[in-house]
Amino acid sequence: MKKCNRNGCNNMICNRYSTRYGHICPECFEELAKNGCKHISNFMQSKKKKPINEEKQETWEKYLDGIFYY
């Protein structure tokens, strides 16, 4: 098992490796791919955001639904 080399990421299961950037976990790789970041080194140095738990996400979405209604 190899630790992800992204700043702030504690994932230990990394299936990808770069000789330049080190190991990256599937979660960080997916975020990098979705963001289309042009500077991989900036991404790897950026602090990984903690995911919002599902309950807080649902509460937040309900709150936003009250503000941005159909």
CHARMM-style PDB file with segment names, atoms N, HN, CA, C and O in Angstrom:
ATOM      1  N   MET     1       0.830  -1.183   0.000  1.00  0.00      PROA
ATOM      2  CA  MET     1       0.000   0.000   0.000  1.00  0.00      PROA
ATOM      3  C   MET     1       0.878   1.251   0.000  1.00  0.00      PROA
ATOM      4  O   MET     1       1.876   1.337   0.715  1.00  0.00      PROA
ATOM      5  N   LYS     2       0.484   2.190  -0.802  1.00  0.00      PROA
ATOM      6  HN  LYS     2      -0.327   2.120  -1.383  1.00  0.00      PROA
ATOM      7  CA  LYS     2       1.224   3.446  -0.902  1.00  0.00      PROA
ATOM      8  C   LYS     2       0.295   4.613  -0.598  1.00  0.00      PROA
ATOM      9  O   LYS     2      -0.846   4.641  -1.061  1.00  0.00      PROA
ATOM     10  N   LYS     3       0.780   5.570   0.177  1.00  0.00      PROA
ATOM     11  HN  LYS     3       1.707   5.547   0.554  1.00  0.00      PROA
ATOM     12  CA  LYS     3       0.013   6.751   0.546  1.00  0.00      PROA
ATOM     13  C   LYS     3      -0.049   7.722  -0.631  1.00  0.00      PROA
ATOM     14  O   LYS     3       0.923   7.893  -1.367  1.00  0.00      PROA
ATOM     15  N   CYS     4      -1.204   8.350  -0.789  1.00  0.00      PROA
ATOM     16  HN  CYS     4      -1.994   8.211  -0.191  1.00  0.00      PROA
ATOM     17  CA  CYS     4      -1.394   9.361  -1.821  1.00  0.00      PROA
ATOM     18  C   CYS     4      -0.474  10.545  -1.527  1.00  0.00      PROA
ATOM     19  O   CYS     4      -0.346  10.966  -0.377  1.00  0.00      PROA
ATOM     20  N   ASN     5       0.157  11.074  -2.553  1.00  0.00      PROA
ATOM     21  HN  ASN     5       0.054  10.732  -3.487  1.00  0.00      PROA
ATOM     22  CA  ASN     5       1.088  12.187  -2.388  1.00  0.00      PROA
ATOM     23  C   ASN     5       0.430  13.555  -2.458  1.00  0.00      PROA
ATOM     24  O   ASN     5       1.119  14.573  -2.390  1.00  0.00      PROA
ATOM     25  N   ARG     6      -0.888  13.599  -2.594  1.00  0.00      PROA
ATOM     26  HN  ARG     6      -1.448  12.772  -2.650  1.00  0.00      PROA
ATOM     27  CA  ARG     6      -1.562  14.893  -2.620  1.00  0.00      PROA
ATOM     28  C   ARG     6      -1.608  15.469  -1.204  1.00  0.00      PROA
ATOM     29  O   ARG     6      -1.833  14.751  -0.230  1.00  0.00      PROA
ATOM     30  N   ASN     7      -1.395  16.748  -1.119  1.00  0.00      PROA
ATOM     31  HN  ASN     7      -1.212  17.331  -1.910  1.00  0.00      PROA
ATOM     32  CA  ASN     7      -1.399  17.461   0.155  1.00  0.00      PROA
ATOM     33  C   ASN     7      -2.739  17.272   0.862  1.00  0.00      PROA
ATOM     34  O   ASN     7      -3.791  17.577   0.302  1.00  0.00      PROA
ATOM     35  N   GLY     8      -2.694  16.771   2.082  1.00  0.00      PROA
ATOM     36  HN  GLY     8      -1.839  16.522   2.537  1.00  0.00      PROA
ATOM     37  CA  GLY     8      -3.905  16.608   2.877  1.00  0.00      PROA
ATOM     38  C   GLY     8      -4.677  15.329   2.643  1.00  0.00      PROA
ATOM     39  O   GLY     8      -5.687  15.099   3.308  1.00  0.00      PROA
ATOM     40  N   CYS     9      -4.240  14.491   1.727  1.00  0.00      PROA
ATOM     41  HN  CYS     9      -3.419  14.678   1.186  1.00  0.00      PROA
ATOM     42  CA  CYS     9      -4.931  13.222   1.463  1.00  0.00      PROA
ATOM     43  C   CYS     9      -4.273  12.115   2.274  1.00  0.00      PROA
ATOM     44  O   CYS     9      -3.052  11.963   2.258  1.00  0.00      PROA
ATOM     45  N   ASN    10      -5.085  11.350   2.977  1.00  0.00      PROA
ATOM     46  HN  ASN    10      -6.077  11.473   2.990  1.00  0.00      PROA
ATOM     47  CA  ASN    10      -4.571  10.266   3.808  1.00  0.00      PROA
ATOM     48  C   ASN    10      -4.893   8.889   3.241  1.00  0.00      PROA
ATOM     49  O   ASN    10      -4.657   7.876   3.899  1.00  0.00      PROA
ATOM     50  N   ASN    11      -5.431   8.847   2.024  1.00  0.00      PROA
ATOM     51  HN  ASN    11      -5.623   9.670   1.489  1.00  0.00      PROA
ATOM     52  CA  ASN    11      -5.753   7.552   1.418  1.00  0.00      PROA
ATOM     53  C   ASN    11      -4.487   6.728   1.234  1.00  0.00      PROA
ATOM     54  O   ASN    11      -3.451   7.230   0.799  1.00  0.00      PROA
ATOM     55  N   MET    12      -4.597   5.470   1.572  1.00  0.00      PROA
ATOM     56  HN  MET    12      -5.438   5.062   1.926  1.00  0.00      PROA
ATOM     57  CA  MET    12      -3.438   4.575   1.527  1.00  0.00      PROA
ATOM     58  C   MET    12      -3.469   3.617   0.337  1.00  0.00      PROA
ATOM     59  O   MET    12      -2.489   2.916   0.086  1.00  0.00      PROA
ATOM     60  N   ILE    13      -4.565   3.580  -0.386  1.00  0.00      PROA
ATOM     61  HN  ILE    13      -5.361   4.149  -0.181  1.00  0.00      PROA
ATOM     62  CA  ILE    13      -4.675   2.643  -1.502  1.00  0.00      PROA
ATOM     63  C   ILE    13      -4.560   3.433  -2.806  1.00  0.00      PROA
ATOM     64  O   ILE    13      -5.535   4.014  -3.283  1.00  0.00      PROA
ATOM     65  N   CYS    14      -3.371   3.444  -3.362  1.00  0.00      PROA
ATOM     66  HN  CYS    14      -2.579   2.973  -2.974  1.00  0.00      PROA
ATOM     67  CA  CYS    14      -3.111   4.197  -4.590  1.00  0.00      PROA
ATOM     68  C   CYS    14      -2.698   3.231  -5.696  1.00  0.00      PROA
ATOM     69  O   CYS    14      -1.717   2.499  -5.567  1.00  0.00      PROA
ATOM     70  N   ASN    15      -3.456   3.243  -6.770  1.00  0.00      PROA
ATOM     71  HN  ASN    15      -4.253   3.837  -6.874  1.00  0.00      PROA
ATOM     72  CA  ASN    15      -3.166   2.330  -7.864  1.00  0.00      PROA
ATOM     73  C   ASN    15      -2.504   3.025  -9.050  1.00  0.00      PROA
ATOM     74  O   ASN    15      -2.274   2.399 -10.085  1.00  0.00      PROA
ATOM     75  N   ARG    16      -2.201   4.297  -8.909  1.00  0.00      PROA
ATOM     76  HN  ARG    16      -2.389   4.805  -8.069  1.00  0.00      PROA
ATOM     77  CA  ARG    16      -1.523   5.041  -9.980  1.00  0.00      PROA
ATOM     78  C   ARG    16      -0.275   5.698  -9.414  1.00  0.00      PROA
ATOM     79  O   ARG    16      -0.229   6.107  -8.254  1.00  0.00      PROA
ATOM     80  N   TYR    17       0.742   5.787 -10.277  1.00  0.00      PROA
ATOM     81  HN  TYR    17       0.705   5.455 -11.219  1.00  0.00      PROA
ATOM     82  CA  TYR    17       2.013   6.356  -9.855  1.00  0.00      PROA
ATOM     83  C   TYR    17       2.633   7.147 -10.988  1.00  0.00      PROA
ATOM     84  O   TYR    17       2.570   6.738 -12.148  1.00  0.00      PROA
ATOM     85  N   SER    18       3.229   8.272 -10.656  1.00  0.00      PROA
ATOM     86  HN  SER    18       3.280   8.604  -9.714  1.00  0.00      PROA
ATOM     87  CA  SER    18       3.973   9.086 -11.601  1.00  0.00      PROA
ATOM     88  C   SER    18       5.376   9.300 -11.033  1.00  0.00      PROA
ATOM     89  O   SER    18       5.525   9.599  -9.848  1.00  0.00      PROA
ATOM     90  N   THR    19       6.396   9.149 -11.865  1.00  0.00      PROA
ATOM     91  HN  THR    19       6.275   8.905 -12.827  1.00  0.00      PROA
ATOM     92  CA  THR    19       7.753   9.387 -11.391  1.00  0.00      PROA
ATOM     93  C   THR    19       7.949  10.852 -11.017  1.00  0.00      PROA
ATOM     94  O   THR    19       8.833  11.180 -10.226  1.00  0.00      PROA
ATOM     95  N   ARG    20       7.136  11.724 -11.576  1.00  0.00      PROA
ATOM     96  HN  ARG    20       6.417  11.458 -12.219  1.00  0.00      PROA
ATOM     97  CA  ARG    20       7.256  13.160 -11.295  1.00  0.00      PROA
ATOM     98  C   ARG    20       6.415  13.608 -10.092  1.00  0.00      PROA
ATOM     99  O   ARG    20       6.857  14.446  -9.305  1.00  0.00      PROA
ATOM    100  N   TYR    21       5.197  13.050  -9.947  1.00  0.00      PROA
ATOM    101  HN  TYR    21       4.838  12.369 -10.586  1.00  0.00      PROA
ATOM    102  CA  TYR    21       4.262  13.526  -8.928  1.00  0.00      PROA
ATOM    103  C   TYR    21       4.020  12.538  -7.786  1.00  0.00      PROA
ATOM    104  O   TYR    21       3.447  12.917  -6.765  1.00  0.00      PROA
ATOM    105  N   GLY    22       4.433  11.317  -7.933  1.00  0.00      PROA
ATOM    106  HN  GLY    22       4.898  11.009  -8.763  1.00  0.00      PROA
ATOM    107  CA  GLY    22       4.247  10.315  -6.891  1.00  0.00      PROA
ATOM    108  C   GLY    22       2.939   9.557  -7.050  1.00  0.00      PROA
ATOM    109  O   GLY    22       2.386   9.473  -8.147  1.00  0.00      PROA
ATOM    110  N   HSD    23       2.452   9.007  -5.945  1.00  0.00      PROA
ATOM    111  HN  HSD    23       2.902   9.075  -5.055  1.00  0.00      PROA
ATOM    112  CA  HSD    23       1.238   8.203  -5.949  1.00  0.00      PROA
ATOM    113  C   HSD    23      -0.002   9.087  -5.873  1.00  0.00      PROA
ATOM    114  O   HSD    23       0.022  10.168  -5.284  1.00  0.00      PROA
ATOM    115  N   ILE    24      -1.091   8.602  -6.484  1.00  0.00      PROA
ATOM    116  HN  ILE    24      -1.110   7.724  -6.962  1.00  0.00      PROA
ATOM    117  CA  ILE    24      -2.370   9.300  -6.416  1.00  0.00      PROA
ATOM    118  C   ILE    24      -3.471   8.263  -6.252  1.00  0.00      PROA
ATOM    119  O   ILE    24      -3.492   7.240  -6.937  1.00  0.00      PROA
ATOM    120  N   CYS    25      -4.390   8.548  -5.325  1.00  0.00      PROA
ATOM    121  HN  CYS    25      -4.373   9.378  -4.768  1.00  0.00      PROA
ATOM    122  CA  CYS    25      -5.490   7.619  -5.061  1.00  0.00      PROA
ATOM    123  C   CYS    25      -6.593   7.814  -6.103  1.00  0.00      PROA
ATOM    124  O   CYS    25      -6.624   8.837  -6.787  1.00  0.00      PROA
ATOM    125  N   PRO    26      -7.486   6.853  -6.226  1.00  0.00      PROA
ATOM    126  CA  PRO    26      -8.579   6.977  -7.202  1.00  0.00      PROA
ATOM    127  C   PRO    26      -9.452   8.216  -6.976  1.00  0.00      PROA
ATOM    128  O   PRO    26      -9.908   8.833  -7.939  1.00  0.00      PROA
ATOM    129  N   GLU    27      -9.683   8.580  -5.728  1.00  0.00      PROA
ATOM    130  HN  GLU    27      -9.312   8.079  -4.946  1.00  0.00      PROA
ATOM    131  CA  GLU    27     -10.504   9.747  -5.412  1.00  0.00      PROA
ATOM    132  C   GLU    27      -9.868  11.041  -5.928  1.00  0.00      PROA
ATOM    133  O   GLU    27     -10.540  11.864  -6.550  1.00  0.00      PROA
ATOM    134  N   CYS    28      -8.586  11.212  -5.669  1.00  0.00      PROA
ATOM    135  HN  CYS    28      -8.040  10.543  -5.163  1.00  0.00      PROA
ATOM    136  CA  CYS    28      -7.884  12.415  -6.133  1.00  0.00      PROA
ATOM    137  C   CYS    28      -7.734  12.400  -7.654  1.00  0.00      PROA
ATOM    138  O   CYS    28      -7.840  13.441  -8.303  1.00  0.00      PROA
ATOM    139  N   PHE    29      -7.490  11.229  -8.214  1.00  0.00      PROA
ATOM    140  HN  PHE    29      -7.404  10.383  -7.688  1.00  0.00      PROA
ATOM    141  CA  PHE    29      -7.357  11.129  -9.666  1.00  0.00      PROA
ATOM    142  C   PHE    29      -8.657  11.544 -10.345  1.00  0.00      PROA
ATOM    143  O   PHE    29      -8.637  12.259 -11.347  1.00  0.00      PROA
ATOM    144  N   GLU    30      -9.793  11.094  -9.797  1.00  0.00      PROA
ATOM    145  HN  GLU    30      -9.810  10.514  -8.983  1.00  0.00      PROA
ATOM    146  CA  GLU    30     -11.090  11.446 -10.367  1.00  0.00      PROA
ATOM    147  C   GLU    30     -11.321  12.951 -10.284  1.00  0.00      PROA
ATOM    148  O   GLU    30     -11.815  13.560 -11.232  1.00  0.00      PROA
ATOM    149  N   GLU    31     -10.964  13.551  -9.145  1.00  0.00      PROA
ATOM    150  HN  GLU    31     -10.562  13.056  -8.375  1.00  0.00      PROA
ATOM    151  CA  GLU    31     -11.108  15.000  -8.987  1.00  0.00      PROA
ATOM    152  C   GLU    31     -10.226  15.746  -9.985  1.00  0.00      PROA
ATOM    153  O   GLU    31     -10.653  16.731 -10.586  1.00  0.00      PROA
ATOM    154  N   LEU    32      -9.007  15.276 -10.155  1.00  0.00      PROA
ATOM    155  HN  LEU    32      -8.660  14.476  -9.666  1.00  0.00      PROA
ATOM    156  CA  LEU    32      -8.087  15.897 -11.109  1.00  0.00      PROA
ATOM    157  C   LEU    32      -8.637  15.791 -12.525  1.00  0.00      PROA
ATOM    158  O   LEU    32      -8.588  16.757 -13.287  1.00  0.00      PROA
ATOM    159  N   ALA    33      -9.156  14.629 -12.877  1.00  0.00      PROA
ATOM    160  HN  ALA    33      -9.196  13.845 -12.259  1.00  0.00      PROA
ATOM    161  CA  ALA    33      -9.692  14.413 -14.218  1.00  0.00      PROA
ATOM    162  C   ALA    33     -10.923  15.284 -14.475  1.00  0.00      PROA
ATOM    163  O   ALA    33     -11.078  15.826 -15.569  1.00  0.00      PROA
ATOM    164  N   LYS    34     -11.792  15.422 -13.481  1.00  0.00      PROA
ATOM    165  HN  LYS    34     -11.666  14.982 -12.592  1.00  0.00      PROA
ATOM    166  CA  LYS    34     -13.004  16.225 -13.634  1.00  0.00      PROA
ATOM    167  C   LYS    34     -12.704  17.705 -13.736  1.00  0.00      PROA
ATOM    168  O   LYS    34     -13.368  18.427 -14.480  1.00  0.00      PROA
ATOM    169  N   ASN    35     -11.704  18.163 -12.992  1.00  0.00      PROA
ATOM    170  HN  ASN    35     -11.165  17.576 -12.388  1.00  0.00      PROA
ATOM    171  CA  ASN    35     -11.376  19.589 -12.977  1.00  0.00      PROA
ATOM    172  C   ASN    35     -10.625  20.045 -14.218  1.00  0.00      PROA
ATOM    173  O   ASN    35     -10.624  21.234 -14.537  1.00  0.00      PROA
ATOM    174  N   GLY    36      -9.996  19.131 -14.912  1.00  0.00      PROA
ATOM    175  HN  GLY    36      -9.996  18.166 -14.653  1.00  0.00      PROA
ATOM    176  CA  GLY    36      -9.242  19.506 -16.099  1.00  0.00      PROA
ATOM    177  C   GLY    36      -8.085  20.444 -15.774  1.00  0.00      PROA
ATOM    178  O   GLY    36      -7.752  21.327 -16.564  1.00  0.00      PROA
ATOM    179  N   CYS    37      -7.487  20.253 -14.633  1.00  0.00      PROA
ATOM    180  HN  CYS    37      -7.756  19.535 -13.991  1.00  0.00      PROA
ATOM    181  CA  CYS    37      -6.386  21.100 -14.164  1.00  0.00      PROA
ATOM    182  C   CYS    37      -5.197  21.016 -15.124  1.00  0.00      PROA
ATOM    183  O   CYS    37      -4.754  19.923 -15.476  1.00  0.00      PROA
ATOM    184  N   LYS    38      -4.694  22.156 -15.539  1.00  0.00      PROA
ATOM    185  HN  LYS    38      -5.054  23.044 -15.253  1.00  0.00      PROA
ATOM    186  CA  LYS    38      -3.559  22.193 -16.455  1.00  0.00      PROA
ATOM    187  C   LYS    38      -2.226  22.044 -15.734  1.00  0.00      PROA
ATOM    188  O   LYS    38      -1.233  21.638 -16.337  1.00  0.00      PROA
ATOM    189  N   HSD    39      -2.202  22.370 -14.453  1.00  0.00      PROA
ATOM    190  HN  HSD    39      -3.009  22.700 -13.963  1.00  0.00      PROA
ATOM    191  CA  HSD    39      -0.967  22.321 -13.679  1.00  0.00      PROA
ATOM    192  C   HSD    39      -1.091  21.243 -12.605  1.00  0.00      PROA
ATOM    193  O   HSD    39      -1.583  21.498 -11.505  1.00  0.00      PROA
ATOM    194  N   ILE    40      -0.645  20.055 -12.937  1.00  0.00      PROA
ATOM    195  HN  ILE    40      -0.246  19.848 -13.831  1.00  0.00      PROA
ATOM    196  CA  ILE    40      -0.773  18.916 -12.034  1.00  0.00      PROA
ATOM    197  C   ILE    40      -0.031  19.182 -10.731  1.00  0.00      PROA
ATOM    198  O   ILE    40      -0.505  18.797  -9.662  1.00  0.00      PROA
ATOM    199  N   SER    41       1.117  19.829 -10.805  1.00  0.00      PROA
ATOM    200  HN  SER    41       1.502  20.142 -11.673  1.00  0.00      PROA
ATOM    201  CA  SER    41       1.876  20.102  -9.580  1.00  0.00      PROA
ATOM    202  C   SER    41       1.072  20.996  -8.632  1.00  0.00      PROA
ATOM    203  O   SER    41       1.124  20.802  -7.418  1.00  0.00      PROA
ATOM    204  N   ASN    42       0.333  21.971  -9.165  1.00  0.00      PROA
ATOM    205  HN  ASN    42       0.291  22.129 -10.151  1.00  0.00      PROA
ATOM    206  CA  ASN    42      -0.519  22.825  -8.325  1.00  0.00      PROA
ATOM    207  C   ASN    42      -1.622  21.997  -7.674  1.00  0.00      PROA
ATOM    208  O   ASN    42      -1.936  22.188  -6.500  1.00  0.00      PROA
ATOM    209  N   PHE    43      -2.208  21.080  -8.437  1.00  0.00      PROA
ATOM    210  HN  PHE    43      -1.953  20.925  -9.392  1.00  0.00      PROA
ATOM    211  CA  PHE    43      -3.258  20.222  -7.898  1.00  0.00      PROA
ATOM    212  C   PHE    43      -2.710  19.353  -6.773  1.00  0.00      PROA
ATOM    213  O   PHE    43      -3.335  19.244  -5.718  1.00  0.00      PROA
ATOM    214  N   MET    44      -1.560  18.740  -6.983  1.00  0.00      PROA
ATOM    215  HN  MET    44      -1.053  18.828  -7.840  1.00  0.00      PROA
ATOM    216  CA  MET    44      -0.986  17.848  -5.979  1.00  0.00      PROA
ATOM    217  C   MET    44      -0.602  18.617  -4.706  1.00  0.00      PROA
ATOM    218  O   MET    44      -0.609  18.047  -3.615  1.00  0.00      PROA
ATOM    219  N   GLN    45      -0.270  19.895  -4.839  1.00  0.00      PROA
ATOM    220  HN  GLN    45      -0.264  20.358  -5.726  1.00  0.00      PROA
ATOM    221  CA  GLN    45       0.082  20.708  -3.684  1.00  0.00      PROA
ATOM    222  C   GLN    45      -1.148  21.301  -3.004  1.00  0.00      PROA
ATOM    223  O   GLN    45      -1.086  21.714  -1.847  1.00  0.00      PROA
ATOM    224  N   SER    46      -2.274  21.342  -3.733  1.00  0.00      PROA
ATOM    225  HN  SER    46      -2.325  21.006  -4.673  1.00  0.00      PROA
ATOM    226  CA  SER    46      -3.486  21.918  -3.147  1.00  0.00      PROA
ATOM    227  C   SER    46      -4.004  21.022  -2.033  1.00  0.00      PROA
ATOM    228  O   SER    46      -3.889  19.798  -2.099  1.00  0.00      PROA
ATOM    229  N   LYS    47      -4.561  21.630  -1.036  1.00  0.00      PROA
ATOM    230  HN  LYS    47      -4.654  22.624  -0.983  1.00  0.00      PROA
ATOM    231  CA  LYS    47      -5.089  20.905   0.118  1.00  0.00      PROA
ATOM    232  C   LYS    47      -6.375  20.191  -0.280  1.00  0.00      PROA
ATOM    233  O   LYS    47      -7.305  20.808  -0.800  1.00  0.00      PROA
ATOM    234  N   LYS    48      -6.416  18.900  -0.034  1.00  0.00      PROA
ATOM    235  HN  LYS    48      -5.660  18.399   0.388  1.00  0.00      PROA
ATOM    236  CA  LYS    48      -7.612  18.122  -0.352  1.00  0.00      PROA
ATOM    237  C   LYS    48      -8.739  18.530   0.590  1.00  0.00      PROA
ATOM    238  O   LYS    48      -8.554  18.598   1.805  1.00  0.00      PROA
ATOM    239  N   LYS    49      -9.900  18.797   0.018  1.00  0.00      PROA
ATOM    240  HN  LYS    49     -10.050  18.741  -0.969  1.00  0.00      PROA
ATOM    241  CA  LYS    49     -11.058  19.168   0.820  1.00  0.00      PROA
ATOM    242  C   LYS    49     -11.697  17.915   1.393  1.00  0.00      PROA
ATOM    243  O   LYS    49     -11.778  16.878   0.734  1.00  0.00      PROA
ATOM    244  N   LYS    50     -12.145  18.031   2.622  1.00  0.00      PROA
ATOM    245  HN  LYS    50     -12.079  18.873   3.158  1.00  0.00      PROA
ATOM    246  CA  LYS    50     -12.834  16.917   3.243  1.00  0.00      PROA
ATOM    247  C   LYS    50     -14.227  16.816   2.643  1.00  0.00      PROA
ATOM    248  O   LYS    50     -14.908  17.831   2.495  1.00  0.00      PROA
ATOM    249  N   PRO    51     -14.664  15.613   2.296  1.00  0.00      PROA
ATOM    250  CA  PRO    51     -16.005  15.478   1.727  1.00  0.00      PROA
ATOM    251  C   PRO    51     -17.076  15.818   2.761  1.00  0.00      PROA
ATOM    252  O   PRO    51     -16.916  15.547   3.951  1.00  0.00      PROA
ATOM    253  N   ILE    52     -18.159  16.410   2.294  1.00  0.00      PROA
ATOM    254  HN  ILE    52     -18.289  16.631   1.327  1.00  0.00      PROA
ATOM    255  CA  ILE    52     -19.283  16.734   3.160  1.00  0.00      PROA
ATOM    256  C   ILE    52     -20.059  15.443   3.397  1.00  0.00      PROA
ATOM    257  O   ILE    52     -20.352  14.708   2.454  1.00  0.00      PROA
ATOM    258  N   ASN    53     -20.391  15.168   4.657  1.00  0.00      PROA
ATOM    259  HN  ASN    53     -20.153  15.765   5.423  1.00  0.00      PROA
ATOM    260  CA  ASN    53     -21.134  13.939   4.897  1.00  0.00      PROA
ATOM    261  C   ASN    53     -22.523  14.060   4.273  1.00  0.00      PROA
ATOM    262  O   ASN    53     -23.017  15.167   4.054  1.00  0.00      PROA
ATOM    263  N   GLU    54     -23.149  12.917   3.988  1.00  0.00      PROA
ATOM    264  HN  GLU    54     -22.748  12.019   4.165  1.00  0.00      PROA
ATOM    265  CA  GLU    54     -24.402  12.890   3.235  1.00  0.00      PROA
ATOM    266  C   GLU    54     -25.522  13.647   3.941  1.00  0.00      PROA
ATOM    267  O   GLU    54     -26.324  14.309   3.281  1.00  0.00      PROA
ATOM    268  N   GLU    55     -25.594  13.562   5.266  1.00  0.00      PROA
ATOM    269  HN  GLU    55     -24.943  13.024   5.802  1.00  0.00      PROA
ATOM    270  CA  GLU    55     -26.649  14.246   6.005  1.00  0.00      PROA
ATOM    271  C   GLU    55     -26.519  15.759   5.862  1.00  0.00      PROA
ATOM    272  O   GLU    55     -27.507  16.454   5.627  1.00  0.00      PROA
ATOM    273  N   LYS    56     -25.303  16.262   6.002  1.00  0.00      PROA
ATOM    274  HN  LYS    56     -24.500  15.697   6.193  1.00  0.00      PROA
ATOM    275  CA  LYS    56     -25.087  17.695   5.844  1.00  0.00      PROA
ATOM    276  C   LYS    56     -25.362  18.118   4.405  1.00  0.00      PROA
ATOM    277  O   LYS    56     -25.903  19.198   4.171  1.00  0.00      PROA
ATOM    278  N   GLN    57     -24.994  17.278   3.440  1.00  0.00      PROA
ATOM    279  HN  GLN    57     -24.554  16.400   3.630  1.00  0.00      PROA
ATOM    280  CA  GLN    57     -25.228  17.584   2.030  1.00  0.00      PROA
ATOM    281  C   GLN    57     -26.722  17.701   1.754  1.00  0.00      PROA
ATOM    282  O   GLN    57     -27.162  18.619   1.062  1.00  0.00      PROA
ATOM    283  N   GLU    58     -27.505  16.757   2.303  1.00  0.00      PROA
ATOM    284  HN  GLU    58     -27.147  16.012   2.865  1.00  0.00      PROA
ATOM    285  CA  GLU    58     -28.951  16.770   2.097  1.00  0.00      PROA
ATOM    286  C   GLU    58     -29.574  18.022   2.720  1.00  0.00      PROA
ATOM    287  O   GLU    58     -30.439  18.653   2.111  1.00  0.00      PROA
ATOM    288  N   THR    59     -29.140  18.380   3.923  1.00  0.00      PROA
ATOM    289  HN  THR    59     -28.438  17.868   4.417  1.00  0.00      PROA
ATOM    290  CA  THR    59     -29.636  19.583   4.599  1.00  0.00      PROA
ATOM    291  C   THR    59     -29.293  20.821   3.784  1.00  0.00      PROA
ATOM    292  O   THR    59     -30.127  21.709   3.609  1.00  0.00      PROA
ATOM    293  N   TRP    60     -28.083  20.876   3.296  1.00  0.00      PROA
ATOM    294  HN  TRP    60     -27.405  20.154   3.438  1.00  0.00      PROA
ATOM    295  CA  TRP    60     -27.631  22.014   2.481  1.00  0.00      PROA
ATOM    296  C   TRP    60     -28.454  22.119   1.204  1.00  0.00      PROA
ATOM    297  O   TRP    60     -28.862  23.215   0.819  1.00  0.00      PROA
ATOM    298  N   GLU    61     -28.700  20.990   0.542  1.00  0.00      PROA
ATOM    299  HN  GLU    61     -28.368  20.100   0.855  1.00  0.00      PROA
ATOM    300  CA  GLU    61     -29.486  20.998  -0.690  1.00  0.00      PROA
ATOM    301  C   GLU    61     -30.917  21.467  -0.426  1.00  0.00      PROA
ATOM    302  O   GLU    61     -31.476  22.212  -1.231  1.00  0.00      PROA
ATOM    303  N   LYS    62     -31.517  21.045   0.685  1.00  0.00      PROA
ATOM    304  HN  LYS    62     -31.063  20.439   1.339  1.00  0.00      PROA
ATOM    305  CA  LYS    62     -32.871  21.500   1.035  1.00  0.00      PROA
ATOM    306  C   LYS    62     -32.878  23.003   1.278  1.00  0.00      PROA
ATOM    307  O   LYS    62     -33.794  23.702   0.845  1.00  0.00      PROA
ATOM    308  N   TYR    63     -31.872  23.493   1.960  1.00  0.00      PROA
ATOM    309  HN  TYR    63     -31.127  22.925   2.312  1.00  0.00      PROA
ATOM    310  CA  TYR    63     -31.747  24.924   2.200  1.00  0.00      PROA
ATOM    311  C   TYR    63     -31.656  25.684   0.869  1.00  0.00      PROA
ATOM    312  O   TYR    63     -32.343  26.685   0.669  1.00  0.00      PROA
ATOM    313  N   LEU    64     -30.810  25.199  -0.023  1.00  0.00      PROA
ATOM    314  HN  LEU    64     -30.252  24.386   0.140  1.00  0.00      PROA
ATOM    315  CA  LEU    64     -30.656  25.851  -1.321  1.00  0.00      PROA
ATOM    316  C   LEU    64     -31.926  25.782  -2.156  1.00  0.00      PROA
ATOM    317  O   LEU    64     -32.229  26.712  -2.904  1.00  0.00      PROA
ATOM    318  N   ASP    65     -32.683  24.670  -2.033  1.00  0.00      PROA
ATOM    319  HN  ASP    65     -32.437  23.915  -1.426  1.00  0.00      PROA
ATOM    320  CA  ASP    65     -33.943  24.539  -2.742  1.00  0.00      PROA
ATOM    321  C   ASP    65     -34.929  25.634  -2.321  1.00  0.00      PROA
ATOM    322  O   ASP    65     -35.740  26.094  -3.125  1.00  0.00      PROA
ATOM    323  N   GLY    66     -34.849  26.044  -1.051  1.00  0.00      PROA
ATOM    324  HN  GLY    66     -34.190  25.670  -0.398  1.00  0.00      PROA
ATOM    325  CA  GLY    66     -35.708  27.122  -0.559  1.00  0.00      PROA
ATOM    326  C   GLY    66     -35.310  28.484  -1.104  1.00  0.00      PROA
ATOM    327  O   GLY    66     -36.136  29.394  -1.162  1.00  0.00      PROA
ATOM    328  N   ILE    67     -34.082  28.628  -1.494  1.00  0.00      PROA
ATOM    329  HN  ILE    67     -33.411  27.888  -1.448  1.00  0.00      PROA
ATOM    330  CA  ILE    67     -33.591  29.903  -2.029  1.00  0.00      PROA
ATOM    331  C   ILE    67     -33.710  29.924  -3.549  1.00  0.00      PROA
ATOM    332  O   ILE    67     -34.196  30.899  -4.121  1.00  0.00      PROA
ATOM    333  N   PHE    68     -33.271  28.858  -4.199  1.00  0.00      PROA
ATOM    334  HN  PHE    68     -32.876  28.066  -3.733  1.00  0.00      PROA
ATOM    335  CA  PHE    68     -33.304  28.746  -5.654  1.00  0.00      PROA
ATOM    336  C   PHE    68     -34.417  27.781  -6.032  1.00  0.00      PROA
ATOM    337  O   PHE    68     -34.157  26.604  -6.278  1.00  0.00      PROA
ATOM    338  N   TYR    69     -35.640  28.259  -6.080  1.00  0.00      PROA
ATOM    339  HN  TYR    69     -35.851  29.215  -5.880  1.00  0.00      PROA
ATOM    340  CA  TYR    69     -36.769  27.381  -6.360  1.00  0.00      PROA
ATOM    341  C   TYR    69     -37.099  27.383  -7.848  1.00  0.00      PROA
ATOM    342  O   TYR    69     -36.643  28.241  -8.604  1.00  0.00      PROA
ATOM    343  N   TYR    70     -37.903  26.399  -8.248  1.00  0.00      PROA
ATOM    344  HN  TYR    70     -38.274  25.702  -7.634  1.00  0.00      PROA
ATOM    345  CA  TYR    70     -38.309  26.253  -9.656  1.00  0.00      PROA
ATOM    346  C   TYR    70     -39.384  27.232 -10.009  1.00  0.00      PROA
ATOM    347  OT1 TYR    70     -39.848  27.255 -11.149  1.00  0.00      PROA
TER     348      TYR     70
END
